Amino acid sequence: MAVRPDLRQHYVRACQNVGQPENPFIAHVLQEADKNDKIRGTKGITLKIAGNNRLVPVQRVTDDDLQVLASVLRSTVFVTGLDLRYNVLTDAGAKNVATFLQENCTLQYLNLMFNDIGTSGAELIARALHRNETLVYLRMTGNKIGNKGGMFFASMLQINSTLEKLDLGDTDMGTQCLIAIATALTQNKSVKAINLNRPLLYSQEEETTVHVALMLKNNSSLVELHLGKHEVKNFGVERLCEALYENSSLRYLDLSCNKITCDGVKFLGELLKRNQTLEILDLNANRIEDDGAFYLSEALTLYNRTLQALSVVSNNVSGKGLVALSDAMKTNMELSYIYIWGNKFDEATCMAFSELIQMGRLKPNCTDVEPYEVDGHVHLAELSHGLQKHYYWTPSCGEVTNKDANARLAIAAVSEY
């Protein structure tokens, strides 16, 4: 049985040795970790030093704070996760991260989302992962690493064979590095989930979508793919669907916030009739309208029995299309999660979804609407549920209890794949 460590004391001594003032938030987190019984076992713990924590006073982590923390954690085998989201780390902090990744052999999860790491910091971290053989999940979300920074991660994917989940959403990547990443994933056999949301694209030709489609034809390990805000139009959807006829591994496809209309959803409807692996489809914030809802409901009613979650939030769908989707749920017992807020509800829609919830076919935590009655008329209120519920934040108090289908990349254990 391992001796209970004293991280806080170690941290205080390290601060004194280098003349660095203590960060009270880091000290608090380490003190709580010292009390954690999991340390005695073999499971390992994640240190949550998130700068958006709302339960304790937070002094955000700086580059100097991280240097001291890294020296404390360098030889600790029980810390397997480090959550440093929403702090003020820069490229200088990334240098400390890179050194830590090369020296530490137990860290499996590292969350650096929404710091101030740029291109040179991305290069250091990516190069460290050429040699690191333990990190399984990395989030760089919201760090403006740009096209050059993305190219370093593309190179890393050609060498690293350990990383399973990589989040590069909102990092200002460009066309060249997206094509390079797609090309690397053609050969990479370890990555299970990747987020490429919101690149900066200046072409209407959909070259990046075409390259992602080519990758999907050859890749047999990717389970989850996020292509939100990619300017995907009907042409791009057709290319992706053609590729997915030959792909038998992808389970989660995120096409949110694109320019897909009912013509593009027609290809998705045809795909769902034959595809046996896709479990989650996110079409949030497109413009599929009623015709698109009809294509989906036909496939789900008569053919598909594998899709478990569907989001059509904010798609200009009116009552007819929404009622068709609710009818599909009465026939298709596999479809368990459906998100519809932001469309045009009429009385028939409210009645249909109220009935699904009351009869127990649709669980209240598996949709984003809740029925209520005023003067004998049923209406629907919005709930804060959705496929991205825990993407940017997690509850400050305790663990996420209702994982369901929400934001798989953020919260589901890699082993579940």
C-alpha positions in Angstrom: 0.0 0.0 0.0 1.4 3.4 -1.0 2.2 5.9 1.7 -0.2 8.8 1.7 1.6 11.7 0.0 1.5 15.3 1.2 1.2 17.3 -1.9 0.4 20.6 -0.2 3.5 20.5 2.0 5.6 19.6 -1.0 4.1 22.5 -2.9 4.7 25.0 -0.1 8.4 23.9 0.2 8.9 24.2 -3.6 7.5 27.7 -3.6 9.8 28.7 -0.8 12.8 27.2 -2.6 12.3 29.3 -5.7 11.0 32.4 -4.0 7.6 32.1 -5.7 4.5 33.2 -3.7 1.9 30.4 -3.2 -1.2 30.3 -5.3 -3.9 29.7 -2.7 -6.2 27.9 -5.2 -3.4 25.4 -6.1 -2.7 24.9 -2.4 -6.4 24.3 -1.7 -6.7 21.7 -4.5 -3.6 19.9 -3.4 -4.9 19.9 0.2 -8.1 18.3 -0.9 -6.2 15.8 -3.0 -4.2 14.8 0.1 -7.5 13.8 1.8 -8.6 11.7 -1.2 -8.7 8.0 -0.4 -8.3 7.1 -4.1 -4.6 8.0 -3.8 -4.1 4.9 -1.7 -5.4 2.7 -4.5 -4.3 2.2 -8.1 -7.0 4.2 -9.8 -5.3 7.6 -9.8 -6.9 11.1 -9.5 -7.4 14.2 -11.6 -6.4 17.5 -10.1 -9.1 20.1 -11.1 -7.4 23.5 -11.1 -9.9 25.1 -13.5 -9.8 28.9 -13.5 -13.6 29.0 -13.8 -14.3 27.3 -10.6 -17.1 29.0 -8.8 -17.1 27.4 -5.4 -13.7 28.6 -4.0 -11.8 31.9 -4.5 -9.8 31.4 -7.6 -6.4 32.9 -8.4 -5.8 31.8 -11.9 -2.7 29.7 -12.6 0.2 31.6 -14.2 3.3 30.3 -16.0 5.3 30.6 -12.8 2.7 28.8 -10.8 2.7 26.0 -13.3 6.5 25.7 -13.2 6.4 25.0 -9.4 3.4 22.7 -9.7 5.1 20.7 -12.4 8.1 20.2 -10.2 5.8 18.9 -7.4 4.0 16.5 -9.7 7.0 15.3 -11.7 7.5 12.1 -9.7 3.9 11.5 -8.4 2.5 8.4 -9.9 -1.0 8.7 -8.6 -1.9 11.9 -10.5 -3.3 10.7 -13.8 -5.2 13.8 -14.8 -4.6 17.6 -14.8 -7.4 20.1 -15.6 -6.0 23.6 -16.1 -8.8 25.1 -18.2 -9.6 28.8 -18.2 -6.3 29.9 -16.7 -3.7 32.4 -18.0 -1.0 30.1 -19.3 1.0 31.4 -22.3 3.7 29.9 -24.5 6.2 30.0 -21.5 3.7 27.8 -19.6 3.5 25.5 -22.6 7.3 25.0 -22.3 6.8 23.7 -18.7 3.9 21.5 -19.9 6.1 20.0 -22.7 9.0 19.3 -20.2 6.5 17.7 -17.8 5.0 15.5 -20.6 8.5 14.3 -21.5 9.5 13.4 -17.9 6.2 12.2 -16.4 5.1 8.7 -17.2 1.6 8.5 -15.6 -0.4 11.5 -16.9 -3.3 10.3 -19.1 -5.6 13.4 -19.3 -4.5 17.0 -19.8 -7.0 19.9 -20.2 -5.5 23.2 -21.3 -8.7 24.7 -22.9 -9.0 28.5 -23.1 -5.6 29.6 -22.0 -3.4 31.9 -24.0 -1.1 29.3 -25.7 -0.1 30.3 -29.2 1.8 28.7 -32.1 5.2 28.3 -30.4 3.5 26.7 -27.4 1.6 24.3 -29.6 4.9 23.3 -31.3 6.5 22.5 -27.9 3.5 20.4 -26.7 3.2 18.6 -30.0 6.9 17.8 -30.1 6.7 16.5 -26.5 4.0 14.1 -27.7 6.4 12.6 -30.2 8.0 10.8 -27.3 5.3 10.7 -24.6 3.7 7.3 -24.4 1.1 7.8 -21.6 -1.2 10.8 -22.5 -4.5 9.5 -23.8 -6.6 12.7 -23.9 -5.6 16.3 -24.7 -7.8 19.4 -24.9 -6.3 22.5 -26.6 -9.7 24.0 -27.2 -9.8 27.8 -27.5 -6.0 28.3 -27.6 -5.3 30.4 -30.7 -2.5 28.1 -32.1 -3.4 29.0 -35.7 -2.6 27.1 -38.9 1.1 26.6 -38.1 0.2 25.3 -34.6 -2.2 22.9 -36.2 0.5 21.6 -38.6 2.7 20.6 -35.6 -0.2 18.5 -34.2 -0.7 17.0 -37.7 3.0 15.9 -37.7 2.6 14.6 -34.1 -0.3 12.3 -35.3 2.0 10.6 -37.7 4.3 9.6 -34.9 2.3 9.3 -31.6 0.5 6.0 -31.2 -1.0 6.6 -27.7 -3.3 9.6 -27.9 -6.9 8.6 -28.2 -8.8 11.8 -27.9 -7.7 15.2 -29.2 -9.7 18.4 -29.0 -8.5 21.2 -31.3 -11.8 23.1 -31.5 -11.8 26.9 -31.6 -8.1 27.1 -32.2 -8.1 29.2 -35.5 -6.8 26.3 -37.6 -6.8 26.8 -41.4 -7.3 24.8 -44.6 -3.8 23.4 -44.8 -3.5 22.0 -41.3 -7.0 20.5 -41.5 -6.0 18.7 -44.7 -2.7 17.6 -43.0 -4.6 16.3 -40.0 -7.1 14.4 -42.2 -4.1 12.9 -44.1 -2.4 11.9 -40.8 -5.6 10.2 -39.6 -5.7 8.1 -42.7 -2.7 6.2 -41.2 -3.2 6.8 -37.5 -4.7 3.8 -35.7 -5.0 5.2 -32.1 -7.1 8.3 -32.3 -10.7 7.5 -31.4 -12.2 11.0 -31.1 -11.2 14.3 -32.6 -12.8 17.8 -32.5 -12.0 20.1 -35.4 -14.7 22.7 -34.7 -14.6 26.3 -36.0 -11.6 26.6 -38.2 -10.9 29.8 -40.2 -11.8 28.9 -43.8 -11.7 31.3 -46.7 -12.8 29.1 -49.5 -16.3 27.9 -50.5 -15.0 24.8 -52.2 -15.2 22.5 -49.2 -11.7 21.1 -49.8 -11.4 20.2 -46.1 -14.6 18.3 -46.0 -13.6 16.3 -49.1 -10.3 15.4 -47.4 -12.1 14.4 -44.2 -14.4 12.1 -46.3 -11.3 10.5 -48.0 -9.9 9.9 -44.5 -13.2 8.2 -43.3 -13.0 5.8 -46.2 -9.7 4.5 -44.9 -9.8 5.0 -41.2 -11.2 2.1 -39.1 -10.5 3.4 -35.6 -12.2 6.9 -35.4 -15.3 6.7 -33.3 -16.2 10.4 -32.8 -15.8 13.3 -35.3 -16.8 17.0 -34.7 -17.0 19.2 -37.7 -19.0 22.1 -36.3 -18.8 25.6 -38.0 -17.0 24.1 -41.0 -19.1 25.8 -43.7 -20.3 22.3 -44.7 -23.0 22.5 -47.4 -25.0 19.8 -49.3 -22.0 18.9 -51.5 -19.9 18.2 -48.4 -22.6 16.2 -46.8 -22.9 14.0 -49.9 -19.1 13.4 -49.8 -19.2 12.4 -46.1 -22.2 10.1 -46.7 -20.4 8.4 -49.6 -17.4 7.8 -47.3 -19.6 6.5 -44.4 -21.1 3.7 -46.5 -17.6 2.2 -46.4 -16.8 3.1 -42.7 -17.9 0.8 -39.9 -16.4 2.5 -36.9 -17.8 6.1 -36.6 -20.5 6.3 -34.0 -20.8 10.1 -33.3 -21.0 12.6 -36.2 -21.3 16.3 -35.3 -22.3 18.6 -38.2 -23.7 21.4 -36.0 -23.7 25.1 -37.1 -23.2 24.4 -40.8 -25.2 25.3 -44.0 -27.0 22.0 -44.5 -30.5 22.1 -46.0 -33.1 19.5 -46.7 -31.2 18.4 -49.9 -28.2 17.5 -47.8 -30.3 15.7 -45.2 -31.7 13.5 -48.0 -28.2 12.0 -48.3 -28.1 11.5 -44.5 -31.5 9.8 -44.6 -30.3 7.4 -47.3 -27.2 6.7 -45.2 -29.2 5.9 -42.1 -31.2 3.3 -44.0 -28.0 1.3 -44.5 -25.5 2.4 -41.8 -25.3 0.1 -38.8 -22.8 1.9 -36.6 -23.8 5.6 -36.3 -25.3 6.2 -32.8 -25.3 10.1 -32.4 -26.1 12.6 -35.1 -25.8 16.3 -34.3 -27.5 18.7 -36.9 -28.0 21.6 -34.4 -28.2 25.0 -36.1 -28.6 24.0 -39.8 -31.6 24.6 -41.9 -33.1 21.2 -42.6 -36.8 22.4 -42.4 -39.8 20.0 -42.6 -38.5 18.1 -45.7 -35.3 17.2 -43.9 -37.2 16.1 -40.8 -39.4 13.9 -43.1 -36.2 12.2 -44.6 -34.9 11.5 -41.2 -38.2 10.2 -39.8 -38.7 7.9 -42.7 -35.2 6.3 -42.3 -35.7 6.1 -38.5 -39.2 4.6 -38.7 -38.7 2.0 -41.4 -35.0 1.1 -41.5 -32.5 2.4 -39.0 -32.2 0.7 -35.5 -28.8 1.9 -34.4 -29.1 5.7 -34.0 -29.6 6.6 -30.3 -29.4 10.4 -30.2 -30.5 13.1 -32.7 -30.3 16.9 -32.4 -32.3 19.1 -34.8 -32.2 22.2 -32.6 -32.7 25.5 -34.4 -33.4 24.0 -37.9 -36.5 25.9 -39.0 -38.6 22.8 -38.6 -42.4 23.4 -38.1 -45.0 21.2 -36.5 -45.4 18.7 -39.3 -41.7 17.8 -39.3 -41.5 17.6 -35.5 -44.6 15.4 -35.3 -43.1 13.1 -37.9 -40.0 12.7 -35.7 -42.1 12.1 -32.6 -44.0 9.4 -34.6 -40.7 7.8 -35.5 -39.9 7.4 -31.8 -43.1 5.4 -31.3 -41.8 2.8 -33.8 -38.1 3.0 -33.3 -37.2 2.0 -29.7 -33.5 2.5 -30.1 -33.8 6.3 -30.5 -33.6 7.5 -26.9 -32.4 11.1 -27.1 -33.9 13.8 -29.2 -33.3 17.6 -29.0 -35.7 19.9 -30.8 -35.7 23.4 -29.1 -35.5 26.5 -31.4 -37.9 25.2 -34.0 -41.5 26.3 -34.8 -43.7 24.6 -32.2 -47.4 24.3 -32.8 -50.1 22.7 -30.6 -49.7 19.3 -32.4 -45.9 19.4 -31.6 -46.5 20.2 -27.9 -49.1 17.4 -27.6 -46.9 14.8 -29.4 -43.8 15.4 -27.2 -45.9 15.7 -24.1 -47.4 12.3 -24.9 -44.0 10.7 -25.5 -42.8 12.0 -22.1 -46.0 11.1 -20.2 -46.1 7.5 -21.6 -42.4 7.0 -20.6 -41.1 6.6 -24.1 -39.0 9.7 -23.8 -37.3 10.3 -20.5 -37.2 13.9 -19.2 -33.4 13.9 -19.0 -33.1 12.7 -22.7 -34.7 15.8 -24.3 -34.4 19.5 -24.1 -38.2 20.3 -23.7 -40.6 19.8 -20.8 -44.4 20.1 -21.2 -46.6 22.4 -19.0 -50.2 23.3 -19.2 -51.9 26.8 -19.3 -55.6 27.2 -19.6 -56.1 23.7 -21.0 -53.3 24.1 -23.6 -50.1 22.2 -23.6 -46.8 24.1 -24.1 -43.1 23.2 -24.1 -40.5 24.8 -22.0 -36.7 24.6 -22.7 -34.4 22.4 -20.6 -30.6 22.9 -20.6 -30.0 19.4 -22.0 -28.2 18.7 -25.2 -25.3 16.9 -26.9 -22.9 19.6 -25.8 -24.2 20.2 -22.3 -20.8 19.4 -20.6 -18.5 20.5 -23.4 -17.4 23.9 -22.0 -18.1 23.3 -18.3 -18.6 20.6 -15.8 -20.5 20.9 -12.5 -18.2 22.5 -9.8 -19.7 20.3 -7.1 -19.1 16.6 -7.5 -19.0 14.5 -10.7 -21.3 14.6 -13.7 -24.1 12.2 -12.6 -26.2 12.1 -15.7 -23.7 11.4 -18.5 -26.2 10.1 -21.1 -25.3 11.2 -24.6 -24.1 14.6 -23.5 -20.7 15.8 -25.0 -19.0 12.5 -25.2 -15.7 14.0 -26.0 -15.8 15.9 -22.8 -16.8 13.3 -20.3 -16.9 9.7 -21.5 -14.1 7.5 -20.5 -11.9 6.4 -23.4 -12.2 2.8 -22.3 -15.9 2.9 -23.2 -14.8 2.9 -26.9 
